[in-house]
Amino acid sequence: MSITLPLRGVSCVAELLEQDAPRTCEAVWEALPQGDAVQHAKYARNEVYTMVPRFAEVEPGLENPTVTPIPGDVVYFSFDGGMLDRAFKEDKGIGHLPGVIDLALFYGRNNLLLNGDVGWVPGNVFATVVENLPAMAKACDDVWRSGSVGERLVYERLDR
């Protein structure tokens, strides 16, 4: 699949990890394309993500989990409505949803998925970037430094 920051004109290619996370890969693949406003993590460090409405008929559950993603990991998180605070949900325009899917790309080292309010937040590593990570990492860092306003994070199918 491709992962794109359209405003910055940068894409990378990620390979699905179908042997390690088959349920998650299937759910995401069947739901592509996906994307919305890009956000940059505050605490997890080198992460950009987008939140979209739930799309799987049956949530895949935990598979190939991590709390220490490495550069190039593409991670799926499913958050129930009660997991996210009201102000965050209102800011992101997702307050009306019973839950959301967070599709995240980790572009640098030393990430830790620890939330001060709820503890460890494991996610499913379902893909890994195999092309153009350095350029994507530079663009992701620019989201952190210059801001995310107007930018989207888009996940799309490439031929399998």
Number of C-alpha atoms within 10 A of each C-alpha: 20 16 22 21 21 13 13 14 9 17 20 20 22 24 18 23 16 13 10 16 20 15 19 26 22 15 16 21 17 11 15 15 14 19 20 17 17 23 22 22 14 10 13 18 17 23 27 25 25 22 24 18 14 18 15 15 7 9 13 18 14 17 17 17 19 18 16 17 26 19 19 26 24 27 24 25 20 22 16 13 16 10 13 15 11 13 10 11 18 11 9 14 11 18 17 9 13 12 20 22 19 20 25 23 30 27 26 20 14 12 18 18 17 15 11 8 9 8 9 13 15 21 24 25 28 26 23 21 22 13 15 14 22 14 14 24 22 14 21 30 18 14 19 18 10 10 14 18 11 10 17 19 25 21 25 17 17 12 5 6
